[in-house]
Amino acid sequence: MTAIRQFLLAALNQGGWKRRGLAFFAGIMAALSQAPFYLLPAMAVGLSLLILLVHQAQHDKRPLRAAFSAGWFFGFGYYLLGIYWMAFSFFVQAEQFAWMAPFAMTGMPAFLALFMGAAMVCTRYFTPLAGGLTFTSCYMFFEYLRGHVLTGLPWNLPAQALAGTAAGAQTVAWVGAYGLSFILVLISVYPGAHIVKHGMQRMHIAKAAMIYGIGLIVIFAIGGVRLSVLPARDHEDVAVRIVQPNIPQKEKIDPALWARNVERSLEQSTAPTEDGVHTYVLWPENAAPVIDEAPNMMQSIGTRLPGNSTLLTGGVRRQTMPERDGNSEINNEGTKTRFFNGLAILPINGPATGVSDWYHKHHLVPFGEYLPMRGVLQAIGLAQLAPYEDGFTKGEGPVTFAVGPVPFAPLICYEAIFPGAMYPRSDRPQWIAAVTNDAWFGDTSGPRQHLAQTRLRAIEEGLPIARSANTGISALIDGTGRIRRSIPLYEAGVISARLPMPEAPTLYSRVRDWPFALMVLFGLGASFATARGNLSPLVR
């Protein structure tokens, strides 16, 4: 303990690159709290180091710049470890895109770290003695911005560190992922805030660690109680069949192999269903490209799938429409083809089976599914990043389908990371059909983190989620976040089970992020009042 204390004192008193290196290390530590590691104490270590660094910034000639630097290097470390896996997608078509991987691996963390730097400037501005409530309020205000600015990327919110178990994540049913993140950050930063106020003596470090531990115990205890009063319940006459075909990404995007890939999913889906039980068969994202243009494929599906079933499959859909000019008037001289990343719905009616409806993904991935600033990217030769000439066209928004015995809402891949945006507020479904393809990212943290976010969405809404992933992780999750069954990464398999019953609408499903907003407003208001009552040279 003495050696650690002496090391910290020495490191904190250093300036320049040594202090930045400590901030970078703190970010790496905090990232270890996320999937697949779930080392919760690492978040407390990382955030406590960060608040100590921000406190030390008051001794710098330019305290706000020093605070920003600490936050940016922390964020760079946090996101570098947290989202390194994004670079793996550039190696699927390595001959074209591998050269971009280093830029993606460092560029995205560098951009996201700007939010963390701004949060630490906010913390430094409000109080010369960095307090835990001020730190948490500023931190989470900018986390919310990160999840919404430029379409948003709320990946690895602090609350995801609690998604390793159903018990740890139950609080999102009341306050959502942002609200639970606020609570977790406040608990995790307490040791550092306590040391700032009382010093680095052994007794104060021990007291701070004990209070942090008690806070975590309370979160898990509340979750355990909620799970105990909400037993698992299933529909008696509705089942799901979740297919994971395990097709390598390079084969999945090869048009010459599309028919073979569909056949693989079809072979996994043809087992008979029970009498009187309607079965939803779920195939992953883009499992059947342009299925509505392949009558022989639909005839084969209708003949071979059980009659009392509905197929839900991801697939690209294209529509050829009259081209419109800037005034939206029809130009009869030509047509334009639009592409959608969609989910096709096929009630099985024998050889006459056809697509009864489509859902079009509405929250598209920037640079992966469409190109912001397309003209600029074309000019520098990067227009090939998006599929097709203009990328995918955005769908109209969330929708609930009343197909089969129970209504459902679809989600496609990236859409599962956004809290509160899964279905129309006025049309609550009974379950969520989620399809994804994480094969782009290999056997990395990415698919595991994606599953953690899906689990939070189930608890927030109180709705079961059936998740079909091309190479994993496919899972059946009930409305309390229990993972009933799952298929590991890079294994072909099928989950056949009764569909879990939905839970009653949660508080979060009714009020969304208002509890979180009140937390932040209270924290910032208290910080502002404190600063006004005890003005420092920094605030004057």
C-alpha positions as CSV (number, residue, x, y, z in Angstrom):
1,M,0.0,0.0,0.0
2,T,2.8,2.4,0.9
3,A,4.6,1.7,-2.4
4,I,1.4,2.3,-4.4
5,R,0.8,5.6,-2.5
6,Q,4.3,6.8,-3.2
7,F,4.1,5.9,-6.9
8,L,0.8,7.8,-7.3
9,L,2.1,10.9,-5.5
10,A,5.2,10.9,-7.7
11,A,3.2,10.3,-10.9
12,L,0.6,13.0,-10.1
13,N,3.2,15.5,-9.4
14,Q,4.9,15.0,-12.7
15,G,3.9,17.1,-15.7
16,G,4.0,16.7,-19.4
17,W,4.0,13.3,-21.0
18,K,4.3,11.4,-17.7
19,R,1.0,12.8,-16.6
20,R,-0.6,12.2,-20.0
21,G,0.8,8.6,-19.8
22,L,-0.9,8.1,-16.5
23,A,-4.2,9.4,-17.9
24,F,-3.9,7.0,-20.9
25,F,-3.2,4.1,-18.4
26,A,-6.3,5.2,-16.4
27,G,-8.4,4.9,-19.6
28,I,-7.1,1.5,-20.4
29,M,-7.9,0.4,-16.8
30,A,-11.5,1.7,-17.1
31,A,-12.0,-0.1,-20.4
32,L,-11.2,-3.4,-18.6
33,S,-14.6,-3.1,-16.9
34,Q,-16.3,-3.7,-20.2
35,A,-17.0,-7.0,-22.0
36,P,-15.4,-9.4,-22.2
37,F,-13.4,-8.6,-19.1
38,Y,-16.0,-7.2,-16.7
39,L,-13.4,-6.2,-14.2
40,L,-15.6,-3.7,-12.3
41,P,-12.9,-2.5,-9.8
42,A,-10.9,-1.4,-12.9
43,M,-13.4,1.3,-13.6
44,A,-13.0,2.7,-10.0
45,V,-9.2,2.7,-10.4
46,G,-9.4,4.4,-13.8
47,L,-11.9,7.1,-12.8
48,S,-10.3,7.8,-9.5
49,L,-7.0,8.3,-11.2
50,L,-8.7,10.7,-13.7
51,I,-10.3,12.8,-11.0
52,L,-6.9,13.0,-9.2
53,L,-5.3,14.2,-12.4
54,V,-8.1,16.8,-13.0
55,H,-7.6,18.0,-9.4
56,Q,-3.8,18.3,-10.0
57,A,-4.6,20.5,-13.0
58,Q,-5.2,23.4,-10.7
59,H,-1.5,23.7,-10.2
60,D,-0.9,24.1,-13.9
61,K,-0.4,27.5,-15.5
62,R,-3.4,26.7,-17.8
63,P,-5.7,24.5,-15.6
64,L,-8.4,24.1,-18.2
65,R,-6.0,23.0,-20.9
66,A,-4.4,20.5,-18.4
67,A,-7.8,19.2,-17.5
68,F,-8.7,18.7,-21.2
69,S,-5.4,16.9,-21.8
70,A,-6.1,14.5,-18.9
71,G,-9.6,13.8,-20.2
72,W,-8.5,13.4,-23.8
73,F,-5.7,10.9,-23.0
74,F,-8.0,9.0,-20.7
75,G,-10.6,8.8,-23.4
76,F,-8.1,7.8,-26.0
77,G,-7.0,4.9,-23.9
78,Y,-10.5,3.9,-23.0
79,Y,-11.8,3.9,-26.6
80,L,-8.6,2.4,-28.0
81,L,-9.1,-0.7,-26.0
82,G,-12.8,-0.5,-26.1
83,I,-13.4,-0.3,-29.9
84,Y,-10.1,-1.6,-31.4
85,W,-12.1,-4.3,-33.0
86,M,-13.6,-1.9,-35.6
87,A,-10.4,-2.1,-37.5
88,F,-10.9,-5.8,-38.2
89,S,-13.7,-5.0,-40.7
90,F,-11.1,-3.4,-43.0
91,F,-9.3,-6.8,-43.4
92,V,-12.4,-8.6,-44.8
93,Q,-11.6,-7.0,-48.2
94,A,-7.9,-6.5,-47.3
95,E,-6.8,-5.8,-50.8
96,Q,-8.9,-2.6,-50.9
97,F,-9.2,-1.4,-47.3
98,A,-6.4,-2.9,-45.1
99,W,-4.4,0.3,-45.4
100,M,-7.2,2.2,-43.6
101,A,-7.2,0.0,-40.5
102,P,-4.5,1.9,-38.5
103,F,-6.3,5.2,-39.2
104,A,-9.7,3.7,-38.1
105,M,-8.2,2.1,-35.0
106,T,-6.7,5.4,-33.8
107,G,-8.9,8.0,-35.5
108,M,-12.2,7.0,-33.9
109,P,-10.8,6.9,-30.4
110,A,-9.1,10.2,-30.9
111,F,-12.5,11.8,-32.0
112,L,-14.5,10.2,-29.2
113,A,-11.9,11.3,-26.7
114,L,-12.8,14.9,-27.4
115,F,-16.0,14.4,-25.5
116,M,-14.0,13.1,-22.5
117,G,-11.7,16.1,-22.7
118,A,-14.6,18.5,-22.7
119,A,-16.2,16.7,-19.7
120,M,-13.0,17.3,-17.7
121,V,-12.9,21.0,-18.7
122,C,-16.5,21.2,-17.4
123,T,-15.4,19.5,-14.1
124,R,-12.4,21.8,-13.7
125,Y,-14.5,24.9,-14.4
126,F,-17.2,24.2,-11.9
127,T,-15.0,23.5,-8.9
128,P,-11.4,24.0,-8.0
129,L,-11.7,21.0,-5.7
130,A,-12.9,18.3,-8.1
131,G,-15.9,16.7,-6.4
132,G,-17.5,13.4,-7.3
133,L,-21.0,14.8,-8.1
134,T,-19.5,17.5,-10.3
135,F,-17.3,15.0,-12.1
136,T,-20.2,12.6,-12.6
137,S,-22.6,15.2,-13.9
138,C,-20.1,16.6,-16.4
139,Y,-18.9,13.1,-17.4
140,M,-22.4,11.9,-18.1
141,F,-23.6,15.1,-19.8
142,F,-20.9,14.6,-22.4
143,E,-21.6,10.8,-22.6
144,Y,-25.2,11.7,-23.5
145,L,-23.9,14.0,-26.2
146,R,-21.6,11.3,-27.5
147,G,-24.6,9.1,-27.9
148,H,-26.5,11.6,-30.0
149,V,-24.2,14.0,-31.8
150,L,-23.6,13.1,-35.5
151,T,-26.1,10.2,-35.2
152,G,-24.4,9.2,-32.0
153,L,-22.3,6.2,-30.8
154,P,-23.3,5.2,-27.3
155,W,-20.9,2.2,-27.3
156,N,-19.5,1.1,-24.0
157,L,-21.5,3.4,-21.8
158,P,-20.4,2.8,-18.2
159,A,-23.6,0.8,-17.5
160,Q,-22.5,-1.9,-19.9
161,A,-19.9,-2.9,-17.3
162,L,-22.8,-4.3,-15.3
163,A,-24.3,-6.2,-18.2
164,G,-22.2,-9.3,-17.6
165,T,-25.0,-10.5,-15.3
166,A,-28.7,-10.0,-15.3
167,A,-28.7,-9.0,-11.6
168,G,-26.2,-6.2,-12.1
169,A,-28.1,-4.6,-14.9
170,Q,-31.7,-4.6,-13.5
171,T,-31.6,-0.9,-12.5
172,V,-31.9,0.1,-16.2
173,A,-35.6,-1.0,-16.0
174,W,-36.1,2.2,-14.0
175,V,-33.5,4.7,-15.1
176,G,-32.1,3.4,-18.4
177,A,-28.6,2.9,-19.5
178,Y,-27.7,6.5,-19.0
179,G,-29.2,6.7,-15.5
180,L,-27.4,3.5,-14.4
181,S,-24.2,4.9,-15.9
182,F,-24.6,8.0,-13.8
183,I,-25.0,5.9,-10.6
184,L,-22.0,3.6,-11.5
185,V,-19.7,6.5,-12.3
186,L,-20.7,8.3,-9.1
187,I,-19.8,5.1,-7.1
188,S,-16.7,4.4,-9.0
189,V,-15.2,7.9,-8.8
190,Y,-15.9,8.2,-5.0
191,P,-12.5,6.7,-4.0
192,G,-10.7,9.3,-6.0
193,A,-13.0,12.2,-4.8
194,H,-12.5,11.0,-1.2
195,I,-8.8,11.1,-1.6
196,V,-8.9,14.5,-3.1
197,K,-10.7,15.8,-0.1
198,H,-9.1,13.9,2.7
199,G,-5.7,12.9,1.4
200,M,-3.9,9.6,0.5
201,Q,-3.6,8.1,3.9
202,R,-4.2,4.4,4.2
203,M,-7.3,4.8,6.4
204,H,-9.0,7.1,3.8
205,I,-8.1,4.8,0.9
206,A,-9.6,1.8,2.8
207,K,-12.8,3.8,3.7
208,A,-13.3,4.9,0.1
209,A,-12.8,1.3,-1.2
210,M,-15.3,0.0,1.4
211,I,-18.0,2.5,0.4
212,Y,-17.4,1.7,-3.3
213,G,-17.9,-2.0,-2.5
214,I,-21.1,-1.3,-0.6
215,G,-22.4,0.7,-3.5
216,L,-21.9,-2.2,-5.9
217,I,-23.4,-4.7,-3.4
218,V,-26.6,-2.5,-3.3
219,I,-26.9,-2.5,-7.1
220,F,-26.6,-6.3,-7.3
221,A,-28.9,-6.8,-4.3
222,I,-31.6,-4.7,-5.9
223,G,-31.2,-6.6,-9.1
224,G,-31.4,-10.0,-7.3
225,V,-34.6,-9.0,-5.6
226,R,-36.2,-7.9,-8.8
227,L,-35.3,-11.1,-10.5
228,S,-36.7,-13.2,-7.6
229,V,-40.1,-11.6,-7.9
230,L,-40.2,-11.9,-11.8
231,P,-40.0,-15.6,-12.5
232,A,-39.4,-16.9,-16.0
233,R,-42.7,-17.2,-18.0
234,D,-43.2,-18.5,-21.6
235,H,-45.9,-18.5,-24.2
236,E,-47.4,-22.0,-24.4
237,D,-48.3,-21.8,-28.1
238,V,-45.6,-19.6,-29.6
239,A,-42.0,-20.6,-30.2
240,V,-38.9,-19.1,-31.8
241,R,-36.2,-20.9,-33.9
242,I,-33.0,-18.8,-34.0
243,V,-30.6,-19.8,-36.7
244,Q,-26.8,-19.1,-36.7
245,P,-25.4,-20.4,-40.0
246,N,-21.7,-19.3,-39.2
247,I,-20.8,-18.1,-42.7
248,P,-17.4,-16.3,-43.0
249,Q,-17.9,-12.7,-44.0
250,K,-15.9,-13.0,-47.2
251,E,-18.2,-15.8,-48.3
252,K,-21.3,-13.9,-47.1
253,I,-20.7,-10.9,-49.4
254,D,-19.8,-13.0,-52.5
255,P,-22.8,-13.0,-54.8
256,A,-21.7,-16.3,-56.3
257,L,-22.3,-17.9,-52.9
258,W,-25.7,-16.3,-52.0
259,A,-27.8,-19.3,-53.0
260,R,-25.5,-21.7,-51.1
261,N,-25.7,-19.5,-48.0
262,V,-29.4,-19.4,-48.1
263,E,-29.5,-23.2,-48.4
264,R,-27.3,-23.5,-45.3
265,S,-29.8,-21.4,-43.3
266,L,-32.7,-23.3,-44.8
267,E,-31.2,-26.7,-43.8
268,Q,-31.0,-25.6,-40.2
269,S,-34.6,-24.4,-40.1
270,T,-36.7,-27.4,-41.4
271,A,-37.3,-29.4,-38.3
272,P,-41.0,-30.0,-37.7
273,T,-42.8,-27.7,-35.2
274,E,-45.2,-28.9,-32.5
275,D,-48.8,-29.1,-33.2
276,G,-50.7,-26.0,-32.3
277,V,-47.4,-24.0,-31.8
278,H,-46.7,-21.1,-34.1
279,T,-42.9,-20.8,-34.7
280,Y,-41.1,-17.6,-35.7
281,V,-37.9,-18.7,-37.6
282,L,-35.2,-16.0,-37.4
283,W,-32.3,-15.7,-39.8
284,P,-29.5,-13.2,-39.4
285,E,-28.8,-9.9,-41.1
286,N,-28.7,-10.1,-44.9
287,A,-29.1,-13.9,-44.8
288,A,-31.2,-13.8,-48.0
289,P,-30.2,-10.9,-50.3
290,V,-32.9,-9.6,-52.7
291,I,-35.1,-12.5,-51.6
292,D,-38.2,-10.8,-53.2
293,E,-36.5,-11.1,-56.6
294,A,-35.9,-14.9,-56.3
295,P,-39.2,-16.7,-56.7
296,N,-37.5,-20.1,-56.8
297,M,-35.9,-19.4,-53.5
298,M,-39.2,-18.4,-51.9
299,Q,-40.9,-21.5,-53.3
300,S,-38.2,-23.6,-51.8
301,I,-38.6,-21.8,-48.4
302,G,-42.4,-22.2,-48.5
303,T,-42.2,-25.9,-49.3
304,R,-39.5,-26.9,-46.8
305,L,-40.3,-24.8,-43.8
306,P,-43.0,-26.0,-41.4
307,G,-46.4,-24.7,-42.3
308,N,-47.3,-23.2,-38.9
309,S,-44.4,-20.7,-39.0
310,T,-43.2,-17.3,-40.1
311,L,-39.8,-16.6,-41.5
312,L,-38.1,-13.3,-40.5
313,T,-34.9,-12.8,-42.4
314,G,-32.4,-10.1,-43.0
315,G,-31.9,-9.1,-46.7
316,V,-31.0,-6.3,-49.0
317,R,-33.9,-4.9,-50.8
318,R,-33.7,-2.8,-53.9
319,Q,-36.3,-0.5,-55.4
320,T,-36.1,1.1,-58.8
321,M,-37.9,4.4,-58.8
322,P,-38.3,7.5,-61.1
323,E,-35.3,9.8,-60.5
324,R,-36.1,13.1,-58.8
325,D,-34.3,16.3,-59.0
326,G,-33.6,18.8,-56.2
327,N,-37.2,20.0,-56.3
328,S,-38.5,16.4,-55.8
329,E,-40.2,16.5,-59.2
330,I,-40.2,13.3,-61.3
331,N,-37.6,13.2,-64.0
332,N,-39.0,10.9,-66.7
333,E,-35.6,10.7,-68.4
334,G,-34.2,8.1,-66.1
335,T,-34.7,6.0,-63.0
336,K,-32.7,5.5,-59.8
337,T,-32.2,2.3,-57.8
338,R,-32.3,2.6,-54.0
339,F,-31.0,-0.1,-51.7
340,F,-32.3,-0.9,-48.2
341,N,-30.8,-3.0,-45.4
342,G,-34.0,-4.7,-44.5
343,L,-35.8,-7.5,-42.7
344,A,-38.3,-9.5,-44.8
345,I,-41.4,-11.1,-43.3
346,L,-42.6,-14.4,-45.0
347,P,-45.7,-16.2,-43.5
348,I,-45.2,-19.8,-44.7
349,N,-48.0,-20.7,-47.1
350,G,-46.5,-23.6,-49.0
351,P,-45.2,-22.9,-52.6
352,A,-47.2,-19.7,-52.7
353,T,-45.0,-18.2,-49.9
354,G,-43.9,-14.6,-50.5
355,V,-42.8,-11.5,-48.7
356,S,-45.7,-10.0,-46.9
357,D,-43.9,-7.0,-45.6
358,W,-40.5,-5.3,-45.2
359,Y,-38.8,-3.4,-42.4
360,H,-36.0,-1.0,-43.5
361,K,-33.2,-0.2,-41.1
362,H,-33.5,3.5,-40.2
363,H,-30.4,4.1,-38.0
364,L,-27.6,3.5,-40.5
365,V,-23.9,3.1,-39.7
366,P,-22.0,6.2,-40.9
367,F,-19.2,5.3,-43.4
368,G,-20.3,1.6,-43.3
369,E,-23.8,1.9,-44.7
370,Y,-23.9,5.4,-46.0
371,L,-21.3,8.2,-46.5
372,P,-21.6,11.5,-44.8
373,M,-20.0,14.3,-46.9
374,R,-20.1,12.0,-49.9
375,G,-18.8,14.7,-52.3
376,V,-15.7,15.2,-50.2
377,L,-15.0,11.5,-49.8
378,Q,-15.5,11.0,-53.6
379,A,-13.0,13.7,-54.3
380,I,-10.3,11.9,-52.2
381,G,-11.2,8.4,-53.5
382,L,-13.0,7.0,-50.5
383,A,-16.5,6.6,-52.0
384,Q,-16.1,2.8,-52.1
385,L,-16.4,2.6,-48.3
386,A,-20.2,2.3,-48.5
387,P,-22.0,-0.5,-50.3
388,Y,-23.5,0.4,-53.7
389,E,-23.1,3.8,-55.3
390,D,-25.1,5.9,-52.8
391,G,-25.0,3.5,-49.8
392,F,-28.2,2.3,-48.2
393,T,-31.3,4.4,-48.0
394,K,-32.6,5.2,-44.5
395,G,-35.9,3.6,-43.5
396,E,-38.8,5.5,-42.0
397,G,-38.3,4.5,-38.4
398,P,-39.3,1.9,-35.8
399,V,-42.4,-0.2,-36.5
400,T,-44.4,-2.9,-34.8
401,F,-45.7,-5.7,-37.0
402,A,-48.8,-7.8,-36.2
403,V,-47.8,-10.9,-38.1
404,G,-48.5,-14.3,-36.5
405,P,-50.0,-14.6,-33.0
406,V,-47.9,-12.0,-31.2
407,P,-46.8,-8.6,-32.4
408,F,-43.1,-7.9,-32.7
409,A,-40.7,-5.1,-33.5
410,P,-37.5,-5.7,-35.6
411,L,-34.0,-4.4,-35.0
412,I,-31.1,-4.6,-37.4
413,C,-27.6,-4.7,-35.9
414,Y,-26.5,-1.2,-35.0
415,E,-30.0,-0.2,-34.0
416,A,-29.8,-2.3,-30.8
417,I,-27.2,0.1,-29.2
418,F,-29.6,3.0,-28.9
419,P,-31.7,3.1,-25.8
420,G,-35.4,4.0,-26.1
421,A,-35.6,3.7,-29.9
422,M,-36.8,0.1,-30.6
423,Y,-40.5,0.5,-31.4
424,P,-43.2,3.2,-31.7
425,R,-44.1,4.6,-28.3
426,S,-47.8,4.1,-29.0
427,D,-47.5,0.6,-30.3
428,R,-45.7,-1.7,-27.8
429,P,-44.9,-5.1,-29.2
430,Q,-44.6,-8.4,-27.2
431,W,-41.1,-9.2,-28.3
432,I,-38.1,-7.9,-30.4
433,A,-36.7,-9.7,-33.4
434,A,-33.0,-8.6,-33.6
435,V,-30.8,-9.7,-36.6
436,T,-27.2,-8.8,-36.9
437,N,-23.9,-9.8,-38.6
438,D,-20.8,-9.3,-36.4
439,A,-18.7,-11.5,-38.7
440,W,-16.9,-8.3,-39.8
441,F,-15.2,-8.0,-36.4
442,G,-13.8,-11.5,-35.8
443,D,-13.4,-13.2,-32.5
444,T,-12.9,-9.9,-30.6
445,S,-14.5,-7.8,-27.9
446,G,-17.0,-6.3,-30.4
447,P,-19.6,-9.1,-30.7
448,R,-19.5,-9.6,-26.9
449,Q,-20.1,-5.9,-26.3
450,H,-22.9,-5.8,-28.8
451,L,-24.6,-8.7,-27.0
452,A,-24.3,-6.8,-23.7
453,Q,-26.1,-3.8,-25.2
454,T,-28.9,-6.0,-26.5
455,R,-29.3,-7.4,-23.0
456,L,-29.7,-3.9,-21.6
457,R,-32.4,-3.1,-24.2
458,A,-34.4,-6.1,-23.1
459,I,-34.3,-5.1,-19.4
460,E,-35.1,-1.4,-20.2
461,E,-38.2,-2.3,-22.1
462,G,-39.2,-5.5,-20.3
463,L,-39.4,-7.3,-23.6
464,P,-37.8,-10.6,-24.7
465,I,-35.3,-10.3,-27.6
466,A,-34.6,-13.1,-30.0
467,R,-31.2,-12.4,-31.6
468,S,-29.9,-14.1,-34.7
469,A,-26.2,-13.3,-35.5
470,N,-24.5,-14.7,-38.5
471,T,-21.4,-16.0,-36.7
472,G,-22.6,-15.3,-33.2
473,I,-23.4,-14.5,-30.5
474,S,-27.1,-15.6,-31.1
475,A,-29.3,-15.6,-28.0
476,L,-32.7,-15.8,-26.6
477,I,-33.0,-13.1,-23.8
478,D,-36.2,-12.7,-21.7
479,G,-37.6,-9.3,-20.5
480,T,-35.5,-9.4,-17.3
481,G,-32.2,-9.9,-19.2
482,R,-31.8,-13.6,-18.4
483,I,-30.0,-15.2,-21.3
484,R,-32.1,-18.3,-21.7
485,R,-30.0,-19.9,-24.4
486,S,-27.1,-18.8,-26.6
487,I,-24.8,-20.1,-29.4
488,P,-21.1,-19.2,-29.0
489,L,-19.1,-17.3,-31.6
490,Y,-18.1,-19.2,-34.7
491,E,-20.3,-22.2,-34.1
492,A,-23.2,-23.1,-36.4
493,G,-26.4,-23.9,-34.4
494,V,-30.1,-23.5,-33.8
495,I,-32.0,-22.3,-30.7
496,S,-35.5,-23.8,-30.6
497,A,-37.5,-22.7,-27.6
498,R,-40.8,-21.2,-26.4
499,L,-41.0,-17.4,-26.7
500,P,-40.7,-15.7,-23.3
501,M,-43.6,-13.6,-22.1
502,P,-43.1,-9.9,-22.0
503,E,-42.9,-8.1,-18.6
504,A,-45.2,-5.2,-17.6
505,P,-44.1,-1.9,-19.1
506,T,-41.1,-0.6,-17.1
507,L,-40.7,2.8,-15.7
508,Y,-38.0,3.5,-18.3
509,S,-40.3,2.5,-21.1
510,R,-42.8,5.1,-19.9
511,V,-40.6,8.1,-19.0
512,R,-37.4,7.4,-21.0
513,D,-34.4,9.4,-19.9
514,W,-36.1,12.0,-17.7
515,P,-34.7,10.4,-14.5
516,F,-31.2,10.7,-16.0
517,A,-31.8,14.3,-17.0
518,L,-32.9,15.2,-13.5
519,M,-29.7,13.6,-12.1
520,V,-27.5,15.6,-14.4
521,L,-29.5,18.9,-13.8
522,F,-29.3,18.4,-10.0
523,G,-25.6,17.6,-10.2
524,L,-24.7,20.6,-12.4
525,G,-27.0,22.9,-10.4
526,A,-25.4,21.9,-7.2
527,S,-22.0,22.4,-8.7
528,F,-22.9,25.8,-10.0
529,A,-24.4,26.9,-6.7
530,T,-21.3,25.8,-4.9
531,A,-19.0,27.6,-7.3
532,R,-21.1,30.8,-7.0
533,G,-21.0,30.6,-3.2
534,N,-17.2,30.1,-3.1
535,L,-15.8,31.7,-6.2
536,S,-12.2,30.7,-7.1
537,P,-9.9,32.5,-9.4
538,L,-10.8,29.9,-12.0
539,V,-14.5,30.8,-12.0
540,R,-14.3,34.6,-11.5
